[in-house]
Amino acid sequence: MIKAKITGVGKYLPPLVVKNKDIEIMMNTSDEWIQQRTGIQERRWAEPGTTTTGMGAQAALAAIKMPAKTQMMLTLLFLQLKLRLFFPRVRGSPSRRTQT
């Protein structure tokens, strides 16, 4: 059985901070109204073209502050996960599961 353990955690926040005061300008609302109903004081907006995959990769890199060898392993892991999204196992193909 393959075992895994969490060796670090990381996060990535897009750099653009949008406060409720900024939203007041765009919409007919107020900071007080937004906070009262949602509790939100500010939010982060990603730049156009930013993907969740890219943000996840940034968070992973921050989590492990790793040497080059580990970076390659992480790159291969992301590639494997991304390929699974686009090429799921075909129905009827052999499973990698072992029967117990």
Backbone bond lengths (Angstrom), bond angles and torsions (degrees), N, CA, C in turn:
res aa  C-N    CA-C-N  psi(-1)  N-CA   C-N-CA  omega(-1)  CA-C   N-CA-C  phi
1 M - - - 1.438 - - 1.536 109.13 -
2 I 1.327 116.22 133.20 1.457 120.83 177.50 1.523 108.25 -81.84
3 K 1.312 115.35 131.26 1.458 120.37 179.04 1.524 109.15 -108.93
4 A 1.290 116.27 148.02 1.455 122.12 177.71 1.520 108.92 -130.96
5 K 1.316 115.94 153.85 1.448 119.76 175.59 1.526 108.88 -143.11
6 I 1.289 115.48 151.83 1.451 120.97 177.90 1.525 107.57 -84.55
7 T 1.333 115.37 121.26 1.461 119.66 -178.22 1.524 112.05 -109.25
8 G 1.318 116.63 -4.14 1.456 119.97 178.40 1.518 109.94 -177.36
9 V 1.303 115.99 160.45 1.455 121.51 175.42 1.522 107.76 -129.30
10 G 1.299 116.00 152.32 1.457 119.77 179.54 1.508 110.40 -149.33
11 K 1.306 115.23 168.35 1.459 120.15 178.07 1.513 108.65 -144.17
12 Y 1.313 114.30 159.57 1.457 120.78 173.38 1.518 107.16 -137.28
13 L 1.300 116.50 129.10 1.455 121.88 176.21 1.522 108.14 -119.67
14 P 1.326 117.52 128.17 1.465 118.49 175.46 1.527 109.75 -56.09
15 P 1.320 117.57 146.37 1.461 120.37 -173.50 1.533 115.44 -71.40
16 L 1.326 118.69 -22.19 1.462 121.18 -175.65 1.533 111.12 -80.68
17 V 1.333 116.70 110.02 1.463 122.69 179.10 1.527 108.03 -95.08
18 V 1.328 116.54 126.15 1.465 121.98 177.96 1.527 107.26 -116.92
19 K 1.309 115.23 115.41 1.467 121.02 -179.25 1.524 109.73 -92.05
20 N 1.314 115.36 164.71 1.460 120.19 179.49 1.525 112.05 -58.72
21 K 1.321 116.86 -33.02 1.473 120.32 177.59 1.523 110.57 -60.35
22 D 1.337 116.62 -35.12 1.464 120.78 177.55 1.529 110.70 -68.78
23 I 1.323 116.39 -35.92 1.465 121.65 179.33 1.532 110.10 -69.19
24 E 1.341 117.05 -35.16 1.466 121.01 178.29 1.524 111.31 -54.77
25 I 1.319 115.87 -37.67 1.466 120.98 -178.45 1.525 110.58 -67.50
26 M 1.334 117.01 -38.23 1.468 121.21 -176.41 1.523 113.02 -81.22
27 M 1.323 117.20 -29.16 1.464 121.15 -174.92 1.521 109.69 -130.32
28 N 1.274 115.64 161.83 1.454 121.02 178.72 1.529 108.72 -85.17
29 T 1.336 115.89 77.81 1.461 121.38 -177.48 1.516 108.97 -151.14
30 S 1.310 116.63 -177.55 1.468 120.70 178.84 1.524 109.91 -137.55
31 D 1.324 114.49 159.74 1.464 120.93 177.00 1.525 109.79 -57.56
32 E 1.312 116.71 -42.99 1.472 121.60 -179.28 1.531 111.22 -61.74
33 W 1.323 117.01 -43.43 1.470 121.96 -179.63 1.522 110.21 -62.32
34 I 1.332 117.03 -45.03 1.470 121.42 -179.16 1.528 110.46 -64.34
35 Q 1.331 116.85 -48.78 1.473 120.06 -178.11 1.525 111.73 -64.57
36 Q 1.312 116.92 -38.16 1.465 120.93 -178.92 1.527 111.08 -62.67
37 R 1.327 117.23 -38.67 1.460 120.82 -174.86 1.529 113.86 -92.19
38 T 1.335 117.16 -28.31 1.470 119.39 -175.09 1.521 114.25 -122.01
39 G 1.321 117.49 -23.80 1.458 120.76 -175.62 1.529 112.45 81.99
40 I 1.322 116.92 -0.69 1.470 120.92 -177.37 1.525 110.06 -80.45
41 Q 1.346 115.80 131.91 1.456 121.39 176.16 1.532 111.30 -107.71
42 E 1.331 115.14 -32.89 1.461 120.55 177.96 1.513 109.15 -154.69
43 R 1.295 115.59 162.03 1.461 121.07 178.57 1.518 108.40 -140.57
44 R 1.321 116.17 163.91 1.465 122.31 178.12 1.521 108.61 -109.98
45 W 1.314 116.21 131.52 1.458 121.28 176.93 1.511 108.40 -112.27
46 A 1.313 115.62 134.28 1.468 121.24 177.66 1.519 109.40 -83.29
47 E 1.319 115.19 150.19 1.457 121.25 176.39 1.525 109.29 -68.91
48 P 1.330 118.49 152.58 1.472 120.01 175.81 1.527 110.32 -55.79
49 G 1.313 115.76 138.39 1.464 120.74 -179.54 1.518 114.03 91.28
50 T 1.333 117.47 -10.37 1.461 121.08 177.44 1.528 108.26 -75.31
51 T 1.320 116.42 132.03 1.464 120.53 -179.06 1.524 110.46 -110.61
52 T 1.316 115.68 160.22 1.462 119.45 176.29 1.528 110.69 -66.08
53 T 1.326 116.43 -31.84 1.464 120.05 176.50 1.520 110.10 -63.02
54 G 1.315 116.66 -44.35 1.462 120.93 179.03 1.519 112.29 -63.66
55 M 1.332 115.95 -41.43 1.462 119.26 178.53 1.523 110.78 -67.35
56 G 1.332 116.61 -37.75 1.463 120.25 176.95 1.519 111.66 -63.66
57 A 1.323 116.11 -39.46 1.466 120.38 178.76 1.529 110.45 -64.95
58 Q 1.334 116.88 -41.32 1.468 120.18 177.68 1.534 110.86 -62.02
59 A 1.314 116.41 -40.98 1.463 120.40 178.99 1.520 110.89 -65.68
60 A 1.319 116.48 -40.63 1.470 120.09 179.88 1.524 110.69 -65.14
61 L 1.323 116.58 -41.70 1.465 119.42 178.26 1.526 111.06 -63.10
62 A 1.309 116.08 -39.31 1.467 119.62 177.74 1.525 110.99 -66.49
63 A 1.328 116.62 -30.70 1.460 120.57 -176.43 1.508 112.45 -68.47
64 I 1.277 117.19 -35.50 1.459 117.03 -170.57 1.519 115.62 -117.08
65 K 1.324 118.83 -6.52 1.479 120.70 175.98 1.527 109.80 33.78
66 M 1.295 115.54 67.10 1.452 121.14 -161.96 1.520 116.12 -105.51
67 P 1.321 115.91 161.70 1.454 120.39 172.22 1.534 110.29 -74.46
68 A 1.328 117.42 167.94 1.469 122.62 -174.71 1.531 112.55 -57.57
69 K 1.334 118.32 -38.85 1.469 121.03 -178.97 1.523 110.61 -60.79
70 T 1.319 117.64 -43.27 1.454 121.43 179.34 1.519 111.01 -68.68
71 Q 1.336 117.29 -34.80 1.460 120.45 176.89 1.524 110.19 -59.97
72 M 1.337 117.24 -40.82 1.459 120.82 179.05 1.527 110.06 -64.23
73 M 1.322 117.14 -41.61 1.464 120.43 178.81 1.526 110.33 -62.37
74 L 1.336 117.15 -41.15 1.452 121.24 178.89 1.525 110.79 -65.82
75 T 1.318 117.31 -40.55 1.461 121.52 177.70 1.520 110.30 -59.97
76 L 1.311 117.24 -43.20 1.457 121.05 178.74 1.522 111.29 -65.05
77 L 1.325 117.24 -37.52 1.460 120.75 177.49 1.526 110.79 -62.96
78 F 1.341 117.30 -46.83 1.463 120.55 178.81 1.518 111.05 -62.61
79 L 1.328 116.66 -39.76 1.455 119.95 178.57 1.524 110.20 -61.78
80 Q 1.317 116.66 -44.26 1.460 121.04 179.18 1.531 110.83 -60.93
81 L 1.331 117.04 -44.87 1.464 120.44 -179.64 1.517 111.49 -65.52
82 K 1.322 116.79 -39.97 1.464 120.67 -179.71 1.526 110.39 -67.44
83 L 1.313 117.50 -40.76 1.460 120.63 179.05 1.527 110.73 -63.26
84 R 1.318 117.27 -35.94 1.466 120.37 178.36 1.525 111.37 -63.57
85 L 1.340 116.66 -32.41 1.462 119.31 178.25 1.526 111.29 -66.15
86 F 1.334 115.82 -38.89 1.460 120.41 -175.99 1.524 113.37 -90.68
87 F 1.330 117.47 -25.70 1.459 121.62 -177.81 1.526 110.37 -130.61
88 P 1.329 116.17 70.55 1.474 117.19 178.69 1.523 110.27 -65.22
89 R 1.324 115.11 158.98 1.460 120.27 -178.87 1.525 109.59 -57.76
90 V 1.303 115.96 131.45 1.461 121.76 -178.97 1.515 109.35 -72.23
91 R 1.337 116.38 138.74 1.454 120.63 -179.69 1.525 109.66 -60.23
92 G 1.299 115.92 132.75 1.454 120.69 179.50 1.521 113.61 91.51
93 S 1.339 117.08 -8.97 1.458 118.70 178.59 1.521 109.26 -77.56
94 P 1.317 117.16 157.48 1.469 119.42 -177.61 1.521 111.12 -61.39
95 S 1.291 115.75 139.63 1.459 121.53 177.63 1.517 109.87 -90.81
96 R 1.323 115.62 151.28 1.475 119.61 177.22 1.519 110.97 -85.90
97 R 1.301 117.38 -6.40 1.459 120.32 179.43 1.518 110.09 -68.76
98 T 1.301 113.96 145.87 1.467 118.39 175.37 1.516 108.20 -100.18
99 Q 1.276 115.73 141.45 1.464 121.12 179.81 1.518 108.82 -80.38
100 T 1.327 116.57 130.80 1.476 120.09 178.22 1.501 110.36 -119.31
